[in-house]
Amino acid sequence: MKKTLIVGLSLLAVFFFLGRELNPFDLHFFKVHDNTQVARLSEFAVNLKNGIFPPRIAPHFSFNYGFPVFNFYAPFSYWIGGSLSLLMSPAVALKILFLGGLIVSFLSMLLLITSLFSFWAGILSATVYVSSLWMAVEIFIRGNVGEIWFMALFPIAIFFLMSSKYKKSVWFYVLGSSAIAATLTVHNVLSLVSLLLFIGMIFIVKERKRAIGMIILGLLLSSSFLIPAVLENNLTYASTIAAKTNYADHFLCSWQLWKALKWSYGGSGSGCLNDDMSFQLGKPHIILGVLGIIVFLYELIRRRKIQNVTLSISILCLGILSTFLTLSYSKPIWDLFSPIMKVFQFPWRFIPLILFAVSYFSAYAFTHIKNAKIHIFAIILASFGLLFLSSKFFSNPWKYGLYEYTSMYLTEKYIGKKAAFEIPEYFPRTGLYSEWRTYDTSEIGFVSQPITTIINTPFYKQYKTVSEITYLPIHYFPIWNLSIGQTHNIPTQFDTLGRPQIKAPIGSIITVNYQQTQIEIFGNILTGIGFIFLFLLAINKKLWKKLSHINN
């Protein structure tokens, strides 16, 4: 009861110092780099309203031609935000996503560190984690929902893999597999990194077979996203656009993790002196992390007994490697593995992993204080100090009222005419990218072909031809199923906008309906198998006993 009260008070402190501008009842909103987020939430909700599971396309993007963005954007946070958008404005749902990511980050790091060290060490590490200035950048400048929720989910996934005292609990196994699946579907790039880290953890956890089982189940549960995202990626311009970003222009100087020349709301520039955003973790945060590393190494050199020493060494190596990969010294490695590393686009994408390592080692910072009361007092003082010092950065001065914000980013005009051009990499390769981009500032849209519209809903359309050659008003992607009368048709000819060319007698009825591809259906089946297995595991004690016996 006492610990529950302390956690509650800690969350109130986090909200008061860091989350006040994320209060969903305060209907003021701020601009971020990724202002398409609310439009995406709105379109995700359109999918849910129409019974499309899982959502794969934003039907109103690109002048209502449809855009397969959800087939490739990691969907976990959109499932939360899109569901909330069924009940409220997507703008309010976005604020709840930001605030929820902040709160869950605190709780997940608290849970992990408490299980490995102590409750009070967990309070300190969790505070370091959420009060980092990089967290402020992610929320109030970049608005990157995926990275925010990656930071929220990653520690809890590690917790489930590391904890061995719950090995007899079926619900622990179910929740652990689900947490791993969530982490694998929360961010395109960092989810890939986390999978490699989870596989590496197999060699350091006590319950190795159980960890392997949870990872396999996590992969099954996330198959509906991972399999199409990998196998159908070549149907879009994503890899081409990613390769155009010169990662060498965005390496950090080591001092940028310590300080920033200014706190601004722009983007990442070329070199160390032209950035218009901060990459600093926070000076007191780094000091606590380094102090913890010194204590850990001191104990290691003295050969004293240290709990979870292998995990600590692994996280130390992860932090050092992640830091190295953000700096220009690592360019030979980026060049050597450029086909893979180009997907990351920006070397500073590794900052969340640096922050995780810094927060983890802050748990060691006060372990040499043997007096319990002084120990607790030092952690409380440090935690409140961190929250107070960071609080001024957890804000954005460019605020708008709900009506003004939605009139900018939730109108039919913005969703239809602008949003897709701000995330252009998922334009289908059936069209010519350079031609499509010329419509970026168009108010009229694409030049329409002569055709009579009979039905035009987001996922089902019907047209009547008025000429023998017709170009259908969609960007063709294999999720569109085309029929001429009762005859199924797979188009092979397209114009520069990816519109399928149909040759049919005048007056023919052409039906266009949403239908998932075989690859997508295969991914869905694997996800379904994963859910069914976990359900059976939860309700069938005999099945769990057999699995527990195998895992021992």
N, C-alpha and C positions, 0 to 999 in steps of 0.2 A: 504493500500500500504506500509506503514511504517513497519507494523508487518511482511508482506510478505518478505520485504527486510531483516529484522532481522533474520527471519527463514532461508532464503537463506544463509546469512552470517554464521549463526550457523552451517548449514549443511556443508558448506565449511570448517569450523574450525574442525568439527568432522572428515571429510575426511582427512584433512591435518595432524591432530594429531594422529588419530586412524586408519584410513583406507588406508593409503598410500600403504601398502603392499598388499592390496586387489584390487588395480587398475587392471581392466581386460585387459588393454592395455600393462601392464608390464608382459611379459610372463615368469615370474619366479614363481615357486610354492614351497610349503613347505609341509613336512610330518606332519600328525596329527595322533592321536590314531586310528581314524576310517578311514583308508585309502581305505576302500571299497566304500566310497561315490561316487567316480567318476565312478566306475564300475557299481554301482546301477543306476546312472543317465544314463549311456550308455544303460543299459538293459531296463530302463523305456522308453527311446527313441525308442528302438526296438519295444516295445509294441505299442507305438503311431504310428510308421511308418506302422505297420501291422494292424492298425485299431482296436486294442484291448482296449476297454474302459469298466470299468477301468482296468488298468494293475494289474495283481495279481501274475505273475510268472516271474522270471528271466530265460529265456529259455536256456542261454548258461552257467549258473552256474553249478558247479559239473559235469564237463566233458561233458557238453551239455545234461545232463539228465534232467535239469530244476529244479528250486528251488522256492517254493511258497512264496518268501520273501515279495512281495508287498501286499499279502493278509493280512499281519500282521504288517508290518511297517507303521506307520502313514504317509499318502501319500502327505499331503499338499505341503511340500517343494519339493517333487519329481515332482509334477505337474509343478511347476515353473522351476526347474532345468532340468527336462526331456524335457520340451518344448523348453527351450533354447538350449539343446543339439542337437535338430534337425537343428539348425542354426550354431552351433559352436562346438568346442571341449568341451566335458563334463568337462575337467579340468578348462577351462575358465568359463563355466557355474557355477561350484562350487564356484569360487571366487566371481562371481556376487551374488550367494546365500548368501555367508558370508557378503559381503558388503551391500546387500539389507536388510538382517536381522538387521544389525547395524543401517542403516538409518531409517528403519521402526520402530525400537525400539525407536529411538529418537522422531520421529513424533507422534507415538501413545501415549507415555507418555506425550509429550507436549500437545496433544489434550485433554487427560484426565484431567491433572492438570489445564490447562487453563479453562476448563469448570467448574471445582470445586473451583478454587482459583483465579488466575490471570495469565495473559500472562507471566509475568516475573518469577513468581513462577514456571510456566510450563517449562520455559527455564532452570531454575536451576535443577528441578527434572529430566528432560530429560537428562541433562548432567551428573548428578549423575548416572543415570541408565546405560547409554552407556559407560561411562568411568570407570565403576567398573572393578577391576582386574579380577573378575569372568567372565566378558564378554570376556576379553582377553584370559582367560583359555579356555572358550567354543570355541572360534574361532581358536586360534593359537596353542592350545595344544590338546584339545579333538577333535575338528572338528565336534562337534555334531550339525548338521544342524537342527534337530528337536527341541532341547532345545533353540537354538538361535532364531528360528522363534516362539517358544512358548512365549519367552520373548517379541518378537515383537508384537504378536497378543493379548496377554492377556490384556494389558491396554486398547486397543481399544474396546475389547469386553465389558469390564467394563464401558467404556464411553457410549456405546450404551444402556446398561442396566440402567445406572444412569440418563442420560439426559432426562428431561421431557419437555423441551421447544420446542422440535421438534415433539411432539406427533401427530401433524396433518400431518406430512410429510410421504407420502407413501414410498419415497425413503430412508428415515431414517430407516423405518421398514425393508425394503428389505436389506439394507446394514448391519443393526444390526443382522438380522438373519444369513446373510452370514458370518459375522465376528465371530459369535458364532460357526457356523459350521466349519469354518477354524480352530478355536482354539481347537475344539473337534477332529480334524483329523491331528494335527501337531506333537503330541508326545504321545506315547503309555501310559506312566504313568502320566505325568503332565496333559494330556488332561482329564484323569479320575478325577484327583484332581480338575481341573477347572470346570468340570460338577457339582461336589458337591458344589463348591463355588458359581456357578451361581444359583443353586437351593436355596442355603442359602440367596443369595441376593434378592430373591423374597420378603423376609420379611422386607427388609429395603428400597426398592425403592418406589418412589411415584406412578409411573404408574405400579402397580402390575400385572394387567391383560395383559398389553402390554408386560411386561417382560416375563411372562409365555408363551405368544404366540410366542415371538422371540426364546425362549429356545426350545419350541416344534418344531418349524420350523427348528432351527439349528440341532436338533436331526434327523429330517427327512432328511435334506440335507446330513448329515454325515452317514446315515444308510448303504450306500454301503460299507463303511469301518467298522463301529462299529459292525454291526450284524455278518458278517463273522469272524471278528477278535475275537469276544467273543465266538461264537458258534462253530467255527472250530478250535479253539486254541488247543483243546485236540487231534487233528489229527497230531500235531507236538510234538517235545520234549521241547518246549519253557518253560512250567511251571517246568519241571524236571530240566532243566539247570539253570533256575532262582533260584530254591530252593537250588542249590548247592553252591551258593554264600553265605558265612557266613557274614550277615550284621553286626554282632557284631564286626568283624574285622575292620570295616570301619567307626565307630563312630568318630566324631571329638572331639578334646578338644576345649573349648570355645575360647582359645587364637588363634586358627587357623583361625578364621574369621577375626581376627585383624592383624595377621602377619604370615609370613611363615619362616621356618628355611632357606629356599633357594628358588630361582625361578628356577625351572627345568621343563623338558618336559617329565618326566616319568609318572607313574600311581599312583593309590591309594594303599598304602601298609597297613599292619596290624598295628593298633595302631596309636598314634599321632606322633611318631618320625620316622616312616619308610615310610612316604609318599614322593613320588618323584614328586609331583605336588602341587601347591598352592590352598588353599581354601579361601584365604582372599578376602574380599570385597573391601578393600582400607581404610586406616586410615581416610583420610579426608572425605570419603563418610560416614563412620560410625559416625564420629563426627557431621556432618551436620544432619544426620538422628536422632541421639540422642538429639541434640539441638532442633530439630523440635518437638520431643516427649515431651521434657521438657516444651517447649512453649505451646504445646497443653494441657498438663496436668495442667499447671498453669492457662490457660484460663478456663479450665473445673472446676478446684477447685474454681476459683473466680466467677463461674457461669455466665460468660459472654456469650453472644450469639455467637455460633460457627456454621458456615455453615457445613452441611454434618457431623454432630457430630456422628451419628450412623455409618456411613460408616467408619469414622476415627477410632472409637473404634473397629469396626470389623477388619479393616486392622491391627491395633495394636495387636489384639489377634492373627490374622493370622501370623504376624511376630514373635511373642513370641512363638507360638506353633511350627512354622516351625523351629525356632532356637532350641527349646527344642528337637525336633525329630531328629536333627543332632547329638545330644550329647548322651553320654553313659547313662546319667540319665534316658533316655526314654526307656531303654532296656526292662523294664517290659511291657510297652505298645507294643513294637515290638513283644515281645514273646507272649503276649495275643492275638494279631491279626496276628500272624505269617503267616497264609495261605494267607492273603492279603498283608502284609508288605513285604513278600519275593519277591513279584513282583517288588518292588522298588529296590531291590538288595543293593543299596548304600544309607545310610542315608543322605549323602550330596546332594542327588538329590533335596532336599527341598531348596537349596541355592537360586535358582531363585525367590522363593516366599519371602525369607528374603530380597533379593535385591529389590524386588518390594516395600515391606513395608518401607525399608530405604529410597528409592527414593521418595516415597509418602510423608513421614513426613519431608523430607528436604524442602518441600514447605512451611512449617511453620517457617523455621529457621530464616528468616529475616522479619517476619511480624510485629515485634515491631519497626522497623525503619520507622517512620512516614514521614520523609522527602523523597519525591518521588525521587529526584535526587540521594540522598545518597543510597536509597533502590536499585535503578537500578544499580548504580555503584558497590555496594557490590555484587550483583548477577552476573554482568559481570565479576568482578574480581575473584569471587569464581569459576565461570564456566571455565574461561580460565586457572585458576590455576589447576583445576581438570584435564582438557585436557592435560595440559603440564606435570603434574606429572605422569599421567598414560601412556603417549605416548610411553615411553621406553618399556613398557610391551606388547604393541600391535605389536608384531613382532615375527618372528621365524627365527633363524639363519640358519636352515637347508634348504637351497633353491636349487631348481633344475630348469633347463630350461624346456620349454614345451616338447621338444623331449625326454629328459631324464625322465621327470615325467611320460609321457604317456607310455614310454617303460617299466616302472615299474608297472603301475597300469591300463593301458588300452589295453594291448596286449591280443590277444586271449588266450595266455598261462595263464596270471594272471586271467582273467575273467573266463576261463574254469576250471583251475586247483587249484586256490587258494582262490578266493573271498568267495565262499560258506563256506569254512572251517573257515573263520574269523567271520562268523555270523552263527554258526552251530545249533543254537537252533531251527531253522525252518526246520530241516530235518524231513521228514514225518515218522510217526510211523509205516508205512508199512515195513520199514527196521530196521535193528539193528544198533543203533547209534554207539556203540563201534566198530563194524566192519567197518562202513563207515569212521570213523575217522582215521583208519589205512592208508587210502589213502591220508592223509593230505599232505604228502611230495612226493607223487608219481608223476613221470614224465610221466608214461605210461598211467595211468588211470585204470579204471575197466577192469577186464578180460572179453572180449566180448564173447557173445554167438554166435554160428553159425546162421547167418540170412543174407538175401540179402536185402539191402536197395534200395528201388525204388525211394522214395521221402523223403527228410530230410530237412524241413524248420523249423523255430523256433516253429510254432504252428500247423503244419500239417505234419504228417509222414506216410509213407506207406512202409510195409515190405512184403517180400515173405519168407515163412518158408522153411527151408532145413532139418528140423527134426520134429518129431511128438510133441516134447515138446520144447517150445521156451520161452526164457526170454527176454522180450522187454527192449530195452535200455532207460528206463525212471525210475525215482523214482516215484512210483505211488502215486498220490494224486487225489481226486475225480474230479479235473478239467480236467483230461484226459479222453476222451471218446474213448472207444475201440470197434472196429467192426471186425468180422471175415467174410469176404465177405460182405454180406448185413445184417448179424445178429449182433445185439448189444451184447456186452459181458462185464459183470462186474466181474473182477478177484477176486478170493478169496484166491489164493495161491501166495506167494511172496518169493523171496530169501532174504538173509541177507542185500542186498542193496535196498530192496523195489522194485525190478523188478518183474512185474507181470508174472506169469507162465501161458502160453497159450498152451492148448492141441488142436492141429488141424492137419489135414492131410498135408503131405509134399506138398509144392506148394501153400498153402493157402495164400491169400492176407489179411494182417492185417492192418487196418487203425487206426491211433492214431491222434485225433485232439483235440484242446483246446476247452473246453466247460464249462461254469461256472455252479456251483452247484445250486441246488434249493434254498439253503440258500443265496448264493451270488445274485442270480436273485431276490429273495425277497427283499434283501437290496437295489439292484439297482432300483427296482420298487418304493420303498418308497422314495429314493432320487429323482427319476423322478417326483413323485407326489409333492414333496417339491418344485422343480424347476418350475413345471407347475403352482402351486398355486402362487408362488411369481411373476411369469410372468403375470398371470391374474390379480393379485393385482396391479401390476404396470401400466397396460394398461386399467383396468376397474375401473373407478372412483366410480361407484355405489357399486361395491364389497368392495372397500376400505372404503366408507362411512359406509357401514353396519358393517364392522369389527371395524372401529373407534367407532361406537356407542356402540358395545359390550364391547370394551375395556375401555370405560369411566365409 
